[in-house]
Amino acid sequence: MTAVPAPRLLLVEDDLSLAELLQYRFEAEGYDVAVTGDGDEALLLAEEQTPDLVILDWMVEGTSGIEICRRLRRDKETAHVPIVMLTARGGEDDRIRGLDTGADDYITKPFSPRELIARVGAVLRRVRPALAGEMLEVGDIRLDATSHKATRRGQSLHLGPTEFRLLRFFMEHPGRVFSRNQLLDAVWGNGSDIELRTVDVHIRRLRKGLTVEGSKDPVRTVRSAGYAFEAA
């Protein structure tokens, strides 16, 4: 059985002691945590490896948290990444501004680390259920990452291990277009020496495995770009 990967969390916090505490607490909960106190570096880290969730302090060095939030929402690669804003600015106008800019949740300091962990978990369960080991559903396709089973219209799907990983990755990012190189990194791992055409082979196998009577092909080929998953 393929294990569900640890959620990648980008923590942007310039209070060193608080950042160390939160990194320790989240890693103890099974998260893969990257930490920076600099807004410009945060944007670079998000570009290098798209996080599953961002915890973002409003007041950091360099680019402000509110501007980071705005830029992440404008970038198609990070537009759907959930953002939890963490700040001492607790006024109603500030909260509204943060949420209007694109934050999914807004937590004011001082706060309980346990509450933050719970709020982050709740956001992930809502927007990326597979990361929480729960049932993932897109259109008429359901995938249970824990039991390693997938169904479509109630019929069991017979997929190989690679096709299952491809399906899970697509279902975690519905509608997004991924190049063959991005799929190689995400499904086979960074540094893989597998040829790009191998991706096409497994895409064909996945399409075949997803075919049930009366169903449409959920994998869309985007010319000169790659593939996207758009189940009806």
Secondary structure, DSSP 8 states (H G I E B T S, - for coil): -------EEEEE---HHHHHHHHHHHHHTT-EEEEESBHHHHHHHHHHS--SEEEEESS-BSS-HHHHHHHHHHSTTTTTS-EEEEES--SHHHHHHHHHHT-SEEEESS--HHHHHHHHHHHHHHH-GGGGT-EEEETTEEEETTTTEEEETTEE----HHHHHHHHHHHHSTT--B-HHHHIIIII-TT----HHHHHHHHHHHHHHH--TT----EEEETTTEEEE---
